[in-house]
Amino acid sequence: MAFGEAKSKVIECLNNGCVFHEERDDIDVKNLLSTGAVSISTVTTIIGRARGNNYFSSPHHYDSEVDVHVIKTTHSGQHWYIKWYFTEPDCVFISVHK
């Protein structure tokens, strides 16, 4: 999946509330979206402003059939790291942090 498609699809999931969070250690630090420390609106804005050079994807370490999408970008003077994958029709966030 190319960046434009991944970006459109994740924004659609965010706008439609089709969002889940992967269980992980340090979720309170590594996934600020899951804890409510950052809003869906803010994450949508950050992803919406990201460009292709801020993006890469790689296979999930537990299931190589699943592509994990990553955006590393700067928004409002802060560096952001956002990592997710898709499970139709939803997206699952692994990381959303500064």
Residue, then its C-alpha position, 0 to 999 in steps of 0.5 A: m500500500a502506498f503512502g497516499e492510500a494508507k494516509s487516506k484510509v487511516i484518516e477515514c478510520l479515525n473519522n469513523g471511530c474505527v480505532f483500536h489499540e494494540e496491547r503493549d508495555d508502557i502504553d501510557v508513554k507509547n500510545l498517547l491516543s489510547t490514554g486520551a492524552v492526545s485527541i483523535s482530532t490531533v492525530t488526524t491533523i498530524i497524519g493529514r499534514a504528513r508527507g511521503n518523506n515522513y512515512f515508511s512501512s514494514p511487516h509486523h514483527y508478529d505477523s509478516e502478512v500485516d503491513v505496519h505503517v509509520i509516520k515520523t514528523t514534526h507538528s507544532g514544534q514537536h516530533w511525533y511517531i505514529k505507528w498503526y496497521f489495518t484490520e478491515p475495516d479498522c485501524v490498530f494503533i501501536s504507537v502515538h507519541k512524541 
